[in-house]
């Protein structure tokens, strides 16, 4: 596999315990240290309560899909922490992409809260 940040080959040590497991690595260890995740949380009171979680406070020149494993873990943590059964998750690169998107809040009336994950603040 290749790192989505630096495009170098990712080497994975294979042993008997992880031989038949699916290996989903999108970023190498060096880039993971070089681009640390700084999660920020904000609430935007609009028609609904919009919870905005941002992975980075500054913009990096990397593919946002490099942190898919971290995002999936964060989605599970948020859902369990806030005990959200009926919520909508959205993922965009910036918050302006969410505002400018074609998603209208009219069809989300039955959903209590909206959670938006963005890559860059």
MMTF fields as JSON, N, C-alpha, C and O atoms, coordinates in Angstrom:
{
  "mmtfVersion": "1.0.0",
  "mmtfProducer": "UNKNOWN",
  "numBonds": 483,
  "numAtoms": 484,
  "numGroups": 121,
  "numChains": 1,
  "numModels": 1,
  "chainsPerModel": [1],
  "groupsPerChain": [121],
  "chainIdList": ["A"],
  "bondAtomList": [4, 2, 8, 6, 12, 10, 16, 14, 20, 18, 24, 22, 28, 26, 32, 30, 36, 34, 40, 38, 44, 42, 48, 46, 52, 50, 56, 54, 60, 58, 64, 62, 68, 66, 72, 70, 76, 74, 80, 78, 84, 82, 88, 86, 92, 90, 96, 94, 100, 98, 104, 102, 108, 106, 112, 110, 116, 114, 120, 118, 124, 122, 128, 126, 132, 130, 136, 134, 140, 138, 144, 142, 148, 146, 152, 150, 156, 154, 160, 158, 164, 162, 168, 166, 172, 170, 176, 174, 180, 178, 184, 182, 188, 186, 192, 190, 196, 194, 200, 198, 204, 202, 208, 206, 212, 210, 216, 214, 220, 218, 224, 222, 228, 226, 232, 230, 236, 234, 240, 238, 244, 242, 248, 246, 252, 250, 256, 254, 260, 258, 264, 262, 268, 266, 272, 270, 276, 274, 280, 278, 284, 282, 288, 286, 292, 290, 296, 294, 300, 298, 304, 302, 308, 306, 312, 310, 316, 314, 320, 318, 324, 322, 328, 326, 332, 330, 336, 334, 340, 338, 344, 342, 348, 346, 352, 350, 356, 354, 360, 358, 364, 362, 368, 366, 372, 370, 376, 374, 380, 378, 384, 382, 388, 386, 392, 390, 396, 394, 400, 398, 404, 402, 408, 406, 412, 410, 416, 414, 420, 418, 424, 422, 428, 426, 432, 430, 436, 434, 440, 438, 444, 442, 448, 446, 452, 450, 456, 454, 460, 458, 464, 462, 468, 466, 472, 470, 476, 474, 480, 478],
  "bondOrderList": [1, 1, 1, 1, 1, 1, 1, 1, 1, 1, 1, 1, 1, 1, 1, 1, 1, 1, 1, 1, 1, 1, 1, 1, 1, 1, 1, 1, 1, 1, 1, 1, 1, 1, 1, 1, 1, 1, 1, 1, 1, 1, 1, 1, 1, 1, 1, 1, 1, 1, 1, 1, 1, 1, 1, 1, 1, 1, 1, 1, 1, 1, 1, 1, 1, 1, 1, 1, 1, 1, 1, 1, 1, 1, 1, 1, 1, 1, 1, 1, 1, 1, 1, 1, 1, 1, 1, 1, 1, 1, 1, 1, 1, 1, 1, 1, 1, 1, 1, 1, 1, 1, 1, 1, 1, 1, 1, 1, 1, 1, 1, 1, 1, 1, 1, 1, 1, 1, 1, 1],
  "groupList": [{"groupName": "UNK", "atomNameList": ["N", "CA", "C", "O"], "elementList": ["N", "C", "C", "O"], "formalChargeList": [0, 0, 0, 0], "bondAtomList": [1, 0, 2, 1, 3, 2], "bondOrderList": [1, 1, 2], "singleLetterCode": "X", "chemCompType": "L-PEPTIDE LINKING"}],
  "groupTypeList": [0, 0, 0, 0, 0, 0, 0, 0, 0, 0, 0, 0, 0, 0, 0, 0, 0, 0, 0, 0, 0, 0, 0, 0, 0, 0, 0, 0, 0, 0, 0, 0, 0, 0, 0, 0, 0, 0, 0, 0, 0, 0, 0, 0, 0, 0, 0, 0, 0, 0, 0, 0, 0, 0, 0, 0, 0, 0, 0, 0, 0, 0, 0, 0, 0, 0, 0, 0, 0, 0, 0, 0, 0, 0, 0, 0, 0, 0, 0, 0, 0, 0, 0, 0, 0, 0, 0, 0, 0, 0, 0, 0, 0, 0, 0, 0, 0, 0, 0, 0, 0, 0, 0, 0, 0, 0, 0, 0, 0, 0, 0, 0, 0, 0, 0, 0, 0, 0, 0, 0, 0],
  "groupIdList": [1, 2, 3, 4, 5, 6, 7, 8, 9, 10, 11, 12, 13, 14, 15, 16, 17, 18, 19, 20, 21, 22, 23, 24, 25, 26, 27, 28, 29, 30, 31, 32, 33, 34, 35, 36, 37, 38, 39, 40, 41, 42, 43, 44, 45, 46, 47, 48, 49, 50, 51, 52, 53, 54, 55, 56, 57, 58, 59, 60, 61, 62, 63, 64, 65, 66, 67, 68, 69, 70, 71, 72, 73, 74, 75, 76, 77, 78, 79, 80, 81, 82, 83, 84, 85, 86, 87, 88, 89, 90, 91, 92, 93, 94, 95, 96, 97, 98, 99, 100, 101, 102, 103, 104, 105, 106, 107, 108, 109, 110, 111, 112, 113, 114, 115, 116, 117, 118, 119, 120, 121],
  "secStructList": [7, 5, 7, 6, 6, 6, 7, 7, 5, 7, 7, 7, 7, 7, 7, 6, 6, 6, 6, 6, 1, 7, 7, 7, 7, 7, 1, 7, 2, 2, 2, 2, 2, 2, 1, 7, 7, 7, 7, 3, 3, 3, 3, 3, 3, 1, 1, 1, 3, 3, 3, 3, 3, 3, 3, 3, 1, 1, 7, 7, 1, 1, 7, 4, 4, 4, 4, 2, 2, 2, 2, 2, 2, 2, 2, 2, 2, 2, 2, 2, 2, 6, 6, 7, 1, 1, 3, 3, 3, 3, 3, 3, 1, 1, 2, 2, 2, 2, 2, 6, 1, 1, 7, 7, 4, 4, 4, 4, 6, 6, 7, 1, 3, 3, 3, 3, 3, 3, 3, 3, 7],
  "xCoordList": [0.832, 0.0, 0.883, 2.048, 0.319, 1.014, 0.342, -0.878, 1.165, 0.682, -0.035, 0.471, -1.194, -1.949, -1.411, -1.815, -0.506, 0.07, 1.379, 1.55, 2.303, 3.62, 3.845, 4.859, 2.951, 2.983, 4.127, 4.516, 4.671, 5.697, 5.022, 3.874, 5.742, 5.221, 5.106, 5.994, 4.002, 3.798, 4.165, 3.622, 5.076, 5.489, 4.779, 4.807, 4.146, 3.384, 4.034, 4.241, 4.351, 4.917, 3.807, 2.777, 4.026, 3.041, 3.557, 4.694, 2.706, 3.033, 1.799, 0.814, 1.853, 0.743, -0.519, -1.618, -0.397, -1.585, -2.348, -3.568, -1.657, -2.35, -2.299, -2.533, -2.0, -1.842, -3.141, -3.11, -4.268, -5.536, -6.45, -7.619, -5.941, -6.731, -6.63, -5.617, -7.705, -7.699, -6.882, -7.08, -5.982, -5.084, -5.515, -5.327, -6.084, -6.542, -5.688, -6.08, -4.545, -3.68, -3.652, -3.419, -3.891, -3.926, -2.805, -2.556, -2.124, -1.081, 0.057, -0.175, 1.286, 2.445, 2.676, 2.085, 3.523, 3.795, 4.47, 4.184, 5.366, 6.048, 5.075, 5.167, 4.156, 3.166, 2.156, 1.64, 1.876, 0.964, 1.565, 0.847, 2.884, 3.563, 3.724, 3.612, 3.984, 4.205, 2.926, 2.988, 1.784, 0.496, -0.373, -1.271, -0.13, -0.915, -2.361, -2.638, -3.247, -4.663, -4.944, -4.56, -5.615, -5.986, -7.503, -7.982, -8.244, -9.705, -10.287, -10.015, -11.087, -11.803, -13.301, -13.752, -14.058, -15.504, -16.203, -15.82, -17.234, -18.042, -19.491, -19.796, -20.373, -21.804, -22.319, -22.099, -23.009, -23.578, -25.092, -25.717, -25.699, -27.161, -27.847, -27.919, -28.34, -29.113, -30.533, -31.045, -31.171, -32.509, -32.455, -33.389, -31.382, -31.119, -29.782, -29.031, -29.496, -28.18, -27.194, -27.353, -26.194, -25.186, -23.891, -23.33, -23.426, -22.175, -21.077, -21.17, -20.046, -18.974, -17.692, -17.222, -17.142, -15.868, -14.863, -15.11, -13.733, -12.693, -11.458, -11.06, -10.847, -9.64, -8.394, -7.542, -8.28, -7.084, -7.48, -8.544, -6.619, -6.872, -6.241, -6.642, -5.259, -4.63, -4.783, -5.051, -4.611, -4.739, -3.411, -2.363, -3.459, -2.292, -2.533, -3.677, -1.477, -1.573, -1.567, -0.696, -2.54, -2.637, -4.055, -4.983, -4.198, -5.502, -6.308, -5.82, -7.51, -8.3, -8.656, -8.956, -8.623, -8.932, -7.825, -7.994, -6.697, -5.59, -5.958, -5.365, -6.909, -7.291, -8.65, -9.394, -8.975, -10.27, -10.411, -11.495, -9.354, -9.441, -9.699, -10.484, -9.053, -9.263, -10.675, -11.303, -11.17, -12.535, -13.57, -14.53, -13.384, -14.36, -14.354, -15.411, -13.184, -13.123, -13.764, -14.414, -13.585, -14.2, -15.714, -16.428, -16.22, -17.668, -18.255, -19.273, -17.629, -18.131, -18.076, -19.003, -16.993, -16.857, -17.934, -18.535, -18.187, -19.194, -20.578, -21.355, -20.887, -22.211, -22.442, -23.534, -21.419, -21.568, -21.516, -22.236, -20.684, -20.522, -21.787, -22.229, -22.367, -23.557, -24.851, -25.933, -24.763, -25.929, -26.901, -28.085, -26.374, -27.162, -27.712, -26.958, -29.02, -29.657, -30.151, -30.016, -30.717, -31.22, -30.438, -30.795, -29.384, -28.577, -28.082, -28.085, -27.664, -27.122, -25.646, -25.274, -24.813, -23.384, -23.055, -23.471, -22.316, -21.825, -20.318, -19.798, -19.631, -18.183, -17.818, -18.096, -17.194, -16.757, -15.336, -14.835, -14.693, -13.343, -13.362, -12.535, -14.289, -14.409, -15.874, -16.758, -16.127, -17.498, -18.253, -19.469, -17.554, -18.227, -18.716, -19.716, -18.025, -18.525, -19.852, -20.726, -20.012, -21.275, -22.389, -23.5, -22.106, -23.121, -23.524, -24.7, -22.564, -22.844, -23.36, -23.685, -23.44, -23.883, -25.385, -26.097, -25.838, -27.253, -28.122, -29.336, -27.514, -28.304, -29.154, -28.64, -30.416, -31.342, -31.803, -31.907, -32.074, -32.473, -33.944, -34.406, -34.696, -36.114, -36.36, -37.244, -35.594, -35.819, -35.169, -35.312, -34.461, -33.857, -34.667, -34.123, -35.959, -36.758, -36.928, -36.96, -37.039, -37.257, -35.976, -36.028, -34.836, -33.568, -33.285, -33.388, -32.929, -32.732, -31.494, -31.564, -30.371, -29.143, -28.346, -28.472, -27.538, -26.716, -25.258, -24.858, -24.479, -23.056, -22.287, -22.474, -21.414, -20.62, -19.157, -18.639, -18.506, -17.066, -16.406, -16.747, -15.466, -14.736, -13.254, -12.788, -12.529, -11.101, -10.369, -9.554, -10.656, -9.95, -10.923, -12.028, -10.53, -11.365, -11.452, -12.116],
  "yCoordList": [-1.174, 0.0, 1.245, 1.196, 2.342, 3.617, 4.574, 4.567, 5.39, 6.412, 7.488, 7.924, 7.913, 8.937, 10.335, 11.277, 10.492, 11.803, 12.021, 13.047, 11.066, 11.242, 10.334, 10.475, 9.426, 8.515, 7.506, 6.948, 7.261, 6.233, 4.906, 4.864, 3.843, 2.514, 2.318, 2.709, 1.707, 1.369, -0.092, -0.964, -0.349, -1.725, -2.191, -1.525, -3.35, -3.91, -5.227, -6.109, -5.343, -6.598, -7.633, -7.399, -8.761, -9.83, -10.959, -11.407, -11.417, -12.583, -13.482, -13.218, -14.518, -15.468, -14.87, -15.327, -13.867, -13.288, -12.357, -12.24, -11.697, -10.777, -11.208, -10.394, -12.453, -12.936, -12.841, -12.45, -13.186, -13.226, -12.044, -12.05, -11.044, -9.846, -8.889, -8.823, -8.157, -7.148, -5.955, -5.466, -5.5, -4.416, -3.142, -3.013, -2.216, -0.949, 0.176, 0.839, 0.39, 1.484, 2.498, 2.147, 3.746, 4.783, 5.798, 6.599, 5.77, 6.74, 6.032, 5.146, 6.425, 5.792, 6.397, 7.42, 5.767, 6.227, 7.593, 8.418, 7.838, 9.135, 10.279, 11.321, 10.105, 11.153, 11.294, 12.385, 10.199, 10.275, 11.132, 11.846, 11.056, 11.891, 13.319, 14.279, 13.458, 14.783, 15.615, 16.84, 14.983, 15.678, 15.23, 14.409, 15.745, 15.294, 15.785, 16.897, 14.948, 15.294, 16.177, 15.85, 17.3, 18.233, 18.425, 19.311, 17.607, 17.601, 18.773, 18.942, 19.573, 20.668, 20.423, 19.753, 20.969, 20.743, 22.086, 22.904, 22.31, 23.518, 23.15, 22.161, 23.948, 23.766, 25.005, 26.133, 24.776, 25.872, 25.805, 24.874, 26.779, 26.751, 27.36, 28.582, 26.518, 26.97, 26.441, 26.454, 25.982, 25.403, 24.17, 23.913, 23.421, 22.272, 22.527, 23.419, 21.741, 21.824, 21.093, 19.903, 21.798, 21.214, 21.119, 22.13, 19.895, 19.649, 19.523, 18.691, 20.342, 20.361, 19.871, 20.462, 18.8, 18.258, 18.463, 18.076, 19.068, 19.33, 18.526, 18.474, 17.897, 17.109, 17.969, 17.694, 19.002, 19.844, 21.297, 21.716, 22.062, 23.495, 24.262, 25.392, 23.666, 24.298, 23.383, 22.19, 23.947, 23.197, 22.534, 23.179, 21.26, 20.52, 20.095, 19.941, 19.911, 19.497, 17.972, 17.384, 17.343, 15.894, 15.499, 16.305, 14.261, 13.723, 13.509, 12.832, 14.054, 13.869, 12.411, 12.055, 11.569, 10.156, 9.416, 8.246, 10.066, 9.415, 9.099, 8.207, 9.806, 9.617, 8.937, 9.228, 8.039, 7.354, 6.451, 6.369, 5.782, 4.926, 5.746, 5.337, 6.894, 7.757, 8.335, 8.474, 8.671, 9.198, 8.156, 8.475, 6.922, 5.891, 5.641, 5.432, 5.661, 5.519, 6.691, 6.52, 7.897, 9.083, 9.062, 9.484, 8.58, 8.437, 7.51, 7.833, 6.382, 5.438, 6.035, 5.856, 6.746, 7.366, 8.417, 8.466, 9.259, 10.322, 9.722, 10.179, 8.709, 8.092, 7.452, 7.559, 6.784, 6.161, 7.176, 7.03, 8.199, 9.191, 10.012, 10.215, 10.482, 11.32, 10.522, 11.106, 9.189, 8.312, 8.775, 8.999, 8.906, 9.407, 8.245, 7.493, 8.106, 7.062, 7.611, 6.961, 8.797, 9.402, 10.676, 11.755, 10.534, 11.687, 11.486, 10.374, 12.569, 12.517, 12.886, 13.913, 12.041, 12.298, 12.8, 12.205, 13.885, 14.403, 14.583, 14.911, 14.37, 14.567, 15.43, 15.072, 16.567, 17.499, 17.95, 17.758, 18.549, 19.069, 20.34, 20.496, 21.251, 22.488, 22.7, 22.068, 23.594, 23.864, 24.632, 24.484, 25.446, 26.149, 25.176, 25.445, 24.056, 23.025, 22.468, 22.162, 22.332, 21.847, 22.866, 22.498, 24.134, 25.181, 25.337, 25.543, 25.24, 25.422, 24.165, 24.202, 23.062, 21.816, 21.848, 22.742, 20.862, 20.816, 20.225, 20.112, 19.845, 19.289, 20.384, 21.399, 20.168, 21.099, 20.49, 19.27, 21.322, 20.834, 20.455, 19.972, 20.662, 20.338, 18.839, 18.415, 18.049, 16.604, 15.979, 14.779, 16.782, 16.29, 16.686, 16.71, 16.999, 17.459, 16.401, 16.738, 15.136, 14.088, 13.718, 12.972, 14.228, 13.934, 15.016, 16.209, 14.575, 15.509, 16.38, 17.6, 15.76, 16.51, 16.123, 15.016, 17.045, 16.851, 16.938, 17.875, 15.965, 15.961, 16.091, 15.313, 17.092, 17.365, 17.158, 17.782, 16.281, 16.093, 16.835, 16.617, 17.709, 18.414, 18.155, 17.893, 18.23, 17.981, 19.211, 19.117, 20.358, 21.583, 22.612, 22.767, 23.301, 24.335, 25.554, 26.523],
  "zCoordList": [0.0, 0.0, 0.0, 0.394, -0.441, -0.449, 0.523, 0.693, 1.153, 2.077, 1.265, 0.231, 1.721, 1.002, 1.253, 0.572, 2.219, 2.496, 1.742, 1.083, 1.835, 1.215, 0.011, -0.674, -0.262, -1.406, -1.331, -2.358, -0.15, 0.023, 0.338, 0.781, 0.105, 0.397, 1.913, 2.67, 2.337, 3.744, 3.914, 3.236, 4.81, 5.093, 6.355, 7.39, 6.243, 7.355, 7.749, 6.916, 9.021, 9.503, 9.603, 10.235, 8.982, 8.975, 9.848, 9.698, 10.767, 11.591, 11.627, 10.937, 12.413, 12.454, 13.051, 12.735, 13.901, 14.524, 13.588, 13.701, 12.672, 11.772, 10.31, 9.417, 10.065, 8.694, 7.89, 6.723, 8.485, 7.763, 8.077, 7.692, 8.762, 9.021, 7.848, 7.151, 7.656, 6.602, 7.085, 8.198, 6.257, 6.633, 5.917, 4.707, 6.649, 6.097, 6.656, 7.616, 6.072, 6.485, 5.351, 4.195, 5.691, 4.677, 4.84, 3.939, 5.988, 6.268, 6.991, 7.814, 6.681, 7.313, 8.701, 9.047, 9.471, 10.831, 10.846, 11.715, 9.89, 9.842, 9.585, 10.234, 8.663, 8.371, 9.504, 9.747, 10.192, 11.326, 12.438, 13.138, 12.595, 13.59, 13.063, 13.826, 11.775, 11.183, 11.118, 11.227, 10.946, 10.885, 12.06, 11.874, 13.249, 14.408, 14.336, 13.887, 14.779, 14.795, 16.002, 17.125, 15.762, 16.822, 16.74, 16.032, 17.454, 17.348, 18.129, 19.317, 17.447, 18.091, 17.96, 17.031, 18.891, 18.933, 19.082, 19.918, 18.265, 18.34, 18.107, 17.44, 18.657, 18.43, 17.713, 18.154, 16.596, 15.818, 15.972, 15.464, 16.667, 16.823, 15.602, 15.468, 14.732, 13.58, 13.77, 14.89, 12.711, 12.84, 13.737, 14.496, 13.654, 14.519, 15.196, 14.801, 16.21, 16.837, 15.939, 15.668, 15.488, 14.616, 15.403, 15.826, 15.593, 16.298, 15.246, 14.344, 15.359, 14.365, 15.033, 16.005, 14.506, 14.961, 13.845, 12.703, 14.167, 13.185, 13.54, 14.704, 12.54, 12.785, 12.925, 13.77, 12.109, 12.108, 12.269, 11.813, 12.921, 13.033, 11.876, 11.597, 11.196, 10.039, 8.827, 8.965, 7.663, 6.42, 6.071, 6.099, 5.746, 5.29, 3.845, 3.419, 3.114, 1.715, 1.621, 0.98, 2.261, 2.206, 1.816, 1.874, 1.425, 1.071, 2.354, 3.26, 2.467, 3.691, 3.974, 5.114, 2.943, 3.154, 3.88, 4.225, 4.121, 4.819, 6.268, 6.875, 6.813, 8.206, 8.346, 9.282, 7.426, 7.476, 8.696, 9.272, 9.097, 10.283, 11.535, 12.39, 11.655, 12.807, 12.798, 13.848, 11.608, 11.505, 11.907, 12.608, 11.474, 11.826, 13.331, 13.926, 13.947, 15.404, 16.11, 17.142, 15.556, 16.152, 15.997, 16.907, 14.865, 14.687, 15.751, 16.364, 15.968, 16.973, 18.369, 19.159, 18.68, 19.997, 20.219, 21.292, 19.222, 19.356, 19.529, 20.367, 18.748, 18.835, 20.2, 20.758, 20.743, 22.055, 23.183, 24.172, 23.061, 24.124, 24.324, 25.454, 23.231, 23.31, 23.246, 23.305, 23.127, 23.071, 21.982, 22.232, 20.795, 19.674, 18.864, 18.246, 18.873, 18.079, 16.752, 15.716, 16.784, 15.564, 15.297, 15.77, 14.545, 14.185, 12.763, 12.235, 12.165, 10.807, 10.867, 11.435, 10.278, 10.189, 8.788, 7.793, 8.718, 7.446, 7.553, 8.619, 6.462, 6.438, 5.238, 4.093, 5.515, 4.472, 4.774, 5.882, 3.78, 4.005, 4.842, 5.741, 4.565, 5.343, 5.695, 5.116, 6.65, 7.054, 5.977, 5.853, 5.198, 4.111, 3.037, 2.372, 2.864, 1.947, 2.425, 1.614, 3.738, 4.296, 4.09, 3.709, 4.337, 4.182, 2.719, 2.418, 1.816, 0.395, -0.29, -1.477, 0.43, -0.199, -0.461, -0.003, -1.2, -1.562, -0.462, -0.629, 0.667, 1.763, 2.388, 2.857, 2.386, 3.022, 4.334, 4.458, 5.292, 6.605, 6.666, 7.699, 5.583, 5.595, 5.721, 6.465, 5.01, 5.07, 6.309, 6.543, 7.098, 8.333, 9.564, 10.668, 9.402, 10.54, 11.614, 12.798, 11.244, 12.234, 12.984, 13.962, 12.539, 13.201, 14.231, 13.949, 15.428, 16.528, 16.353, 16.499, 16.043, 15.983, 14.744, 14.221, 14.297, 13.114, 13.544, 14.236, 13.132, 13.452, 12.159, 11.224, 12.117, 10.934, 11.299, 12.225, 10.565, 10.714, 9.565, 8.402, 9.885, 8.844, 9.026, 10.135, 7.942, 8.01, 8.522, 9.44, 7.933, 8.289, 8.844, 8.324, 9.872, 10.486, 9.625, 9.991]
}
